[in-house]
Amino acid sequence: MKTKRLYLANLFNSLLPSGSLRKFKTMLYRWSGVELGSNCEIFQGAKILGEGEVIIGNNVFIGVDAMIMTNRGSKVIIEDYALVGHKSVIVTGFHPITPEGPRIIGYEGTTSIVKICKGASLGMGAFLLPGKTLCTMCHAAAGSVVTHDVPPYARVAGVPARFIKDLQH
């Protein structure tokens, strides 16, 4: 992605009204290098940061102050009809914790693919950690920290997120 353009897209999005100007916001993020489908709602304050690849499908909802952070070589895929709740966070990498070197957090980061499949929902204030997948039509409840892949039609909640319910029954 083009980081200077992405900075401007995020800046404009923070200034624009929350639920309006969808086509303009879509145009801004496409201009910055985000692959974005049609009829997406990106609310005020949502941010896409970093140098990784971001692919967003059709009819996706990204809530107020949601954050997608990608590092170089990583990818975030959000499929059609998915929902990323208000103030939720998606990250694609981390830094190793090591006693060697000048600080406890190592300099070299990791890369991964994070995926939210068709119709899945990441609740308000939830975290989706590197390399994890929310499978088709699953739900990670508000405030959850998703540390494992979530199977289709499952609801998970908690820190770390644990299976709560099969949504098909």
MONORKA-V598162 format. One record per pair of residues at least 12 apart in sequence whose C-alpha atoms are under 8 Angstrom apart, sorted by the first residue. I is the first residue (numbers start at 1). J is the second residue. D is the distance in Angstrom with one decimal. If there is no record, write none. Layout:
I_J_D, I_J_D
//
This chain:
1_32_6.3, 1_33_4.6, 1_34_6.7, 1_50_7.8, 1_51_5.5, 1_52_6.6, 1_53_6.5, 2_32_5.4, 2_33_5.9, 2_51_7.4, 3_32_7.3, 3_49_7.8, 3_50_6.9, 3_51_6.6, 4_32_7.9, 5_31_7.2, 5_32_4.7, 6_29_6.9, 6_32_4.8, 6_33_7.6, 6_48_7.3, 6_49_7.3, 7_49_7.8, 9_25_7.6, 9_28_5.4, 9_29_5.9, 9_32_6.9, 10_45_7.4, 10_46_7.2, 10_47_5.5, 10_48_7.0, 13_25_6.7, 13_43_7.6, 13_44_5.5, 13_45_6.0, 13_46_7.1, 14_44_5.2, 14_45_4.3, 14_46_7.2, 15_44_7.1, 15_45_7.8, 16_44_6.4, 17_43_8.0, 17_44_6.3, 18_42_8.0, 18_43_4.8, 18_44_4.3, 18_45_8.0, 18_64_7.4, 19_41_7.4, 19_42_7.7, 19_43_5.8, 19_44_7.4, 22_39_7.7, 22_40_7.1, 22_41_6.0, 22_42_7.0, 23_39_8.0, 25_42_7.1, 26_40_7.3, 26_42_7.8, 34_53_7.2, 34_54_5.4, 34_55_6.3, 34_56_7.7, 35_54_6.2, 35_55_4.7, 35_56_6.0, 36_55_6.1, 36_56_4.7, 36_57_6.0, 36_58_7.5, 37_56_5.9, 37_57_4.5, 37_58_4.3, 37_59_7.4, 38_57_7.3, 38_58_4.8, 38_59_6.3, 39_58_6.0, 39_59_4.9, 39_60_7.3, 40_57_8.0, 40_58_6.1, 40_59_4.7, 40_60_4.8, 40_61_6.0, 40_62_7.9, 41_59_7.3, 41_60_6.3, 41_61_4.8, 41_62_6.1, 41_63_7.9, 42_61_6.2, 42_62_4.8, 42_63_6.4, 42_64_7.7, 43_62_6.2, 43_63_5.2, 43_64_4.9, 43_65_7.5, 44_63_7.7, 44_64_5.3, 44_65_6.7, 45_64_5.5, 45_65_4.4, 45_66_7.2, 46_62_7.0, 46_63_6.6, 46_64_5.5, 46_65_4.3, 46_66_4.6, 46_67_5.8, 47_65_6.8, 47_66_6.3, 47_67_4.8, 47_68_6.2, 48_67_5.9, 48_68_4.7, 48_69_6.0, 48_70_7.9, 49_67_7.6, 49_68_6.1, 49_69_4.8, 49_70_6.2, 50_69_5.7, 50_70_4.7, 50_71_5.2, 50_72_7.1, 51_70_6.0, 51_71_5.2, 51_72_4.8, 51_73_7.7, 52_70_4.7, 52_71_4.9, 52_72_4.5, 52_73_5.5, 52_74_4.8, 52_75_5.6, 52_76_7.8, 53_70_7.2, 53_72_8.0, 53_73_7.5, 53_74_6.3, 53_75_4.6, 53_76_6.3, 54_70_7.9, 54_75_5.8, 54_76_4.9, 54_77_6.1, 55_75_7.7, 55_76_6.2, 55_77_4.8, 55_78_6.2, 55_79_8.0, 56_77_6.0, 56_78_4.7, 56_79_6.1, 56_80_7.5, 57_78_6.0, 57_79_4.7, 57_80_4.5, 57_81_7.5, 58_79_7.2, 58_80_4.7, 58_81_6.4, 59_80_5.8, 59_81_4.9, 59_82_7.4, 60_78_7.7, 60_79_7.5, 60_80_5.9, 60_81_4.9, 60_82_5.1, 60_83_5.9, 60_84_8.0, 61_81_7.4, 61_82_6.5, 61_83_4.8, 61_84_6.0, 61_85_7.7, 62_83_6.2, 62_84_4.8, 62_85_6.2, 62_86_7.2, 63_83_8.0, 63_84_6.0, 63_85_4.9, 63_86_4.1, 63_87_6.9, 63_88_7.9, 64_85_7.6, 64_86_4.6, 64_87_6.2, 65_86_5.9, 65_87_4.7, 65_88_7.5, 66_84_7.1, 66_85_6.7, 66_86_5.4, 66_87_4.3, 66_88_4.8, 66_89_5.9, 67_87_7.0, 67_88_6.3, 67_89_4.8, 67_90_6.3, 68_89_6.0, 68_90_4.8, 68_91_6.2, 69_89_7.8, 69_90_6.1, 69_91_4.9, 69_92_6.6, 70_91_6.2, 70_92_5.3, 70_93_7.3, 71_92_6.6, 71_93_6.7, 71_111_6.7, 72_111_7.3, 73_111_6.0, 73_112_7.6, 74_92_6.1, 74_93_7.7, 74_111_5.0, 74_112_5.0, 74_113_5.7, 75_92_7.1, 75_112_6.6, 75_113_4.8, 75_114_6.4, 76_92_7.4, 76_113_5.9, 76_114_4.9, 76_115_5.9, 77_113_7.6, 77_114_6.3, 77_115_4.7, 77_116_6.2, 77_117_7.9, 78_115_5.9, 78_116_4.8, 78_117_6.2, 78_118_7.7, 79_115_7.9, 79_116_6.1, 79_117_5.0, 79_118_4.8, 79_119_7.5, 80_117_7.5, 80_118_5.1, 80_119_6.5, 81_118_5.8, 81_119_4.7, 81_120_7.5, 82_116_6.8, 82_117_6.8, 82_118_5.7, 82_119_4.4, 82_120_4.9, 82_121_5.8, 83_119_7.2, 83_120_6.4, 83_121_4.6, 83_122_6.1, 83_123_7.9, 84_121_6.1, 84_122_5.0, 84_123_6.6, 84_124_7.6, 85_121_7.4, 85_122_5.7, 85_123_4.8, 85_124_4.3, 85_125_6.9, 85_126_7.7, 86_123_7.5, 86_124_4.8, 86_125_6.3, 87_124_5.9, 87_125_4.8, 87_126_7.6, 88_122_7.3, 88_123_7.0, 88_124_5.5, 88_125_4.2, 88_126_4.7, 88_127_5.8, 89_125_7.1, 89_126_6.4, 89_127_4.8, 89_128_6.3, 90_114_7.8, 90_127_5.9, 90_128_4.8, 90_129_6.3, 90_130_7.8, 91_114_7.7, 91_127_7.9, 91_128_6.5, 91_129_5.5, 91_130_5.5, 92_110_7.9, 92_111_6.0, 92_112_5.4, 92_113_6.5, 92_114_6.3, 92_129_6.7, 92_130_4.3, 92_131_6.6, 93_109_6.3, 93_110_4.9, 93_111_4.9, 93_112_6.3, 93_129_7.9, 93_130_5.3, 93_131_8.0, 94_109_5.5, 94_110_5.6, 94_111_7.7, 94_130_7.4, 95_107_6.7, 95_108_6.2, 95_109_4.5, 95_110_6.4, 96_108_7.4, 96_109_7.0, 111_130_7.7, 112_130_5.9, 112_131_5.0, 113_130_7.0, 113_131_5.1, 113_132_7.4, 114_128_7.9, 114_129_7.7, 114_130_6.1, 114_131_5.0, 114_132_5.3, 114_133_5.9, 115_131_7.9, 115_132_6.7, 115_133_4.7, 115_134_6.3, 115_135_7.9, 116_133_5.8, 116_134_4.8, 116_135_6.4, 116_136_7.8, 117_133_7.4, 117_134_5.9, 117_135_5.0, 117_136_4.9, 117_137_7.4, 118_135_7.4, 118_136_5.1, 118_137_6.4, 119_136_5.9, 119_137_4.6, 119_138_7.4, 120_134_6.4, 120_135_6.6, 120_136_5.5, 120_137_4.3, 120_138_4.8, 120_139_5.9, 121_134_7.8, 121_137_7.3, 121_138_6.3, 121_139_4.8, 121_140_6.2, 122_139_6.2, 122_140_5.0, 122_141_6.8, 122_142_7.5, 123_139_7.2, 123_140_5.7, 123_141_4.9, 123_142_4.2, 123_143_7.0, 123_144_7.6, 124_141_7.4, 124_142_4.6, 124_143_6.3, 125_142_5.7, 125_143_4.8, 125_144_7.4, 126_140_7.3, 126_141_7.1, 126_142_5.4, 126_143_4.3, 126_144_4.6, 126_145_5.8, 126_146_7.7, 127_143_7.3, 127_144_6.2, 127_145_4.7, 127_146_6.0, 128_145_6.3, 128_146_5.0, 128_147_7.2, 129_145_7.4, 129_146_6.1, 129_147_6.0, 132_146_7.4, 132_147_6.9, 132_148_5.9, 132_149_5.1, 133_148_7.6, 133_149_4.8, 133_150_6.3, 134_149_6.0, 134_150_5.0, 134_151_6.9, 134_152_7.6, 135_149_7.5, 135_150_5.9, 135_151_5.3, 135_152_4.8, 135_153_7.7, 136_151_7.6, 136_152_4.8, 136_153_6.6, 137_152_5.8, 137_153_5.1, 137_154_7.6, 138_150_7.0, 138_151_6.9, 138_152_5.3, 138_153_4.4, 138_154_4.8, 138_155_5.9, 138_167_7.7, 139_153_7.4, 139_154_6.3, 139_155_4.7, 139_156_6.4, 140_155_5.8, 140_156_5.0, 140_157_5.9, 140_161_7.5, 141_155_7.1, 141_156_6.1, 141_157_5.0, 141_158_7.7, 142_157_7.3, 143_157_7.6, 143_158_6.9, 143_159_7.8, 144_156_7.6, 144_157_5.2, 144_158_4.7, 144_159_5.6, 144_160_6.7, 144_161_5.4, 145_157_7.8, 145_158_6.6, 145_159_5.2, 145_160_5.1, 145_161_5.4, 146_159_7.7, 146_160_6.2, 146_161_5.2, 147_160_6.2, 147_161_6.7, 148_161_7.9, 153_166_6.0, 153_167_5.1, 153_168_6.2, 154_166_4.7, 154_167_5.6, 155_167_6.7
//
